[in-house]
Amino acid sequence: MFSTTDLLPPLKERGITLSTSQVYRLVVERPEQLSLTILMALLDILDCTMDDLN
């Protein structure tokens, strides 16, 4: 993935609809809150596990 907007279609496939600015903030900034649904979708999209986040 080369752009934050590349995440929009895979997120939508998983039933998550975010605006381009929301995805940008999710990727660029450290989120104060993150839903478990979005976290699990990102792990699936990026093909990683919680252990990989260390």
Secondary structure by P-SEA (a helix, b strand, c coil): ccccccaaaaaaaacccccaaaaaaacccccccccaaaaaaaaaaacccccccc
